[in-house]
């Protein structure tokens, strides 16, 4: 049994590595075929730019770490606020029908407005400040989290809540033994969706009206019509997303299963 599990895991890793290598080979072939390095850069050229960024080099005489730090600090602050607000609103919407009816349409309106439109609205309203990027992420992520958590809250059996009330369970006991076990899958799925949205939205906000961050550097290199640095900067977003998924969400999800069982 253990041997079969190991073989299955090794097979899965091999498939993923093979697909990645095939992608690199196809990419390399396209760059050679068109032979236009600024428009169709090779993986080696993108890797070279990626190393330069990792060493702190960037255009305009500023350190790449300044822009990386600006983007990720905005992203994590915005995500934390959106997760907190969205979770609270989701629980209220799931338990109180009038609250759900009041916020349901508003949440969908916020979600349907594109990130670039929100960026312009907040730039005009608050100027080119960090709050613009943070606000754009919040107004798009928090409603989505709220709707997701509200569905999870609705799935909590009402008889469990009534039984807890009949036994005079404290709020802490109800949260620990009822709400958290039922809502954890919704929290994790919502957090994954919200963080992936935040990664993309923060760049749009920086493209529109800020003078620092990965989005600002992507806008600079787009004006120069040089794709390799754009892909290199974007690679840090991909790396961050993978690290958060496998190093944070996946680990917390495994530990939470042990905790609630």
Secondary structure, DSSP 8 states (H G I E B T S, - for coil): -HHHHHHHHHHHHHHHHHHHHHHHHHHHHHHHHH--TTTS--HHHHHHHHHHHHTT--GGG--HHHHHHHHHHHHHHHHHHHHHHHHHHHHHHHH-HHHHHHHHHHHHHHHHS-HHHHHHHHHHHH-SSHHHHHHHHHHHHHHHHHHHHHHHHHTS-HHHHHHHHHTT--HHHHIIIIIHHHHHHHHHHHHHHHHHHHHHHHHHHHHHH-SSSHHHHHHHHHHTT-HHHHHHHHHHHHHHHHHHIIIIIHHHHHHHHHHH-
